[in-house]
Amino acid sequence: MARFAPPAGCRRVAVGQGSFGEWLRGLPLLPAGTAVHLYDGTLKTPQTVHAAVLNIDVGRRDLQQCADAVIRLRAEYQFSQQPSQVHFQLTSGDDIRFADWIGGRGFRVEGGTVQPAARPVEEPTHAAFRRYLDQIFTYAGTKSLARETVPVPLPQVQPGDVLVHGGAPGHAVIVLDLAEYPTSGRKYVLLAQSYMPAQQIHVLRNTMMPALGAWFAVDPQLSEFDTPEWTFSRNELQRF
């Protein structure tokens, strides 16, 4: 995220070595000015809410939407550390572990019930991991993401936290980075999202306060947190 200098007078907060926050800061971006495309190659509407596009695939199906983009980033981080760590809940509440899935213990959904189902045993390759994630994306969403993360007070925001409104419809954006004024402690965040239909994950532009570019002020006194395509409650910050 070095492309985005913090607001004047701010400095990025320290993050732990090997942490999710450090990993997020190192995410590659496509060249400046790149448009956001949907999963089918068409352009997102509008093209005015993004400041950059992450260099990460969106897939060829309408799957990697808002909560799924958060899951994708968290899962890629876990996969880079230890693939056996990767697991996510479905909307049903069932917890699906990548290690089980490649070990031959898959699942099928019948009505509203998740049933075990045998599947081929695979090596823990990234290709297998992507197939696993497509299964998760199909049956997970903002409700499951909100349930498997824990609430955090907005003033305690850290890189890797998620603003999530669990519902139908719902939405989720992830905190990529955090900067603050050393004297006052006032905080600013970089945010990323996907949306509907599934689209490339993109860094959000602050369309409400254009002078801040891609940074968003964290004001604990406000009851709401505005982003270009969704307004969250101040109580909807969550952490893995």
Secondary structure, DSSP 8 states (H G I E B T S, - for coil): -TTS--STT-EE----TT-HHHHHHT--B--TT---BBTTS-B-S-SSSEEEEBSS---SSTT--HHHHHHHHHHHHHHHH-GGG-EEE-TTS-EEEHHHHHTTEEEEEETTEEEEEE-------HHHHHHHHHHHHHH--HHHHHHTSEE--GGG--TT-EEEE-SSS-EEEEEEEEEE-TTT--EEEEEEE--SS-B--EEE--SSSGGGTTEEEE-TTSSEEEETTEEEETT-EEE-
